Amino acid sequence: MIERLIAAGQWRDGDPDVLIVTDAGYDSTRLDYVLRDLPVELLGRIRSDRVLRLPAPPRRYDPKGGRPPKHGGEFALANPATWPEPAVTTTTDTTHYGKAETSAWDRLHPRLTHRAAWLDHEGELPLIEGTLIRLKVEHLPGDRDAPPVWLWSSKTGATDADVDRAGRRSCADSTSNTPTATGNRPSAGPGPSSALPKPPTAGPGY
């Protein structure tokens, strides 16, 4: 579908990447790998019980030799003691959710194994880094309590504006469990997300 958008002139060189927003039922890192040759950015919710990995520490000379570490320490979303200082923090006032606060950590990634979608992957498993974002708003519509929402973006080196946009986009799509694709131009027929498989139910939208 992305190729159809490009062929129809809906995306051109120099345009921002097409943003695909998914719910927690999708494997955002797998989608990022599958779509890696296309001009897309994945933004997906992830479960609050996930454990990701921090970037590997800088390589240091070791007289004993050996391979340098591929992963850094664990980042457990449910355990704040494992969180380093965020690279980016933003605060924004919203119409329906009160104050929205985001914190973001750069180059976090899952530790992949040869299971599920990666079962038939040949060779060494890839290192798929992105930006981990924690979004916390004051309340849901109707003054209901709002638990934090975790997002993973395939974009690394995210700026304050990138992180703020991700939080706003998550709020805008909070009522849908279907992936959406956005860009700067009108849609030329079905969006690229229509080519993605339907996820298992991930519970109510945020």
JOPEJO-V348124 format. One line per field, one symbol per residue. phi: phi as a letter, one per 20 degrees, with the letter a starting at -180 (. if undefined). psi: psi as a letter, one per 20 degrees, with the letter a starting at -180 (. if undefined). burial: + if it has 9 or more other C-alpha atoms within 8 Angstrom, else -. A space follows every 10 residues. Layout:
phi=???
psi=???
burial=???
This chain:
phi=.ffffffeme bcgnffgfed dceffdefff ffffefedfc ceccfcffdf cddffffgfc fcfemnfffe ceffcegecg feeffffccc ccedfdcmfd dccccemebe efcfblfdge fenfffddeb decddcdfae gnlffcffdd ccdfedmfeg ffffffffff ffdfecddfc ccbedffdng ffffeeffef fdnfff
psi=hghhgghiji pqpiqqqppp prriiqnhhg hgghjhjqmq ppoqqqqijq orqrqqqqpq poiibrqqqh qarqnohinh ijprpqhpqq ppprgijbpp pqqqpqkqqq oqrmrcijgj ppapqronqa pppppprhrr pjkqqoqqpp qppiprkqrg hggggggghg hhjijqjpqq pqairqqmbq rhiiiqqprq pjrqr.
burial=+---++---+ +------+++ +++++--+-- ++-------+ ++++++---+ ++++++---- ---------- ++-++++--- --+--+-+++ +-----++++ ++++++++++ ---+---+-- ----+--+++ ++++++++++ -----+--++ ++++++-+-+ --++-++--+ ---+--+-++ +-+------- +++------- -+----
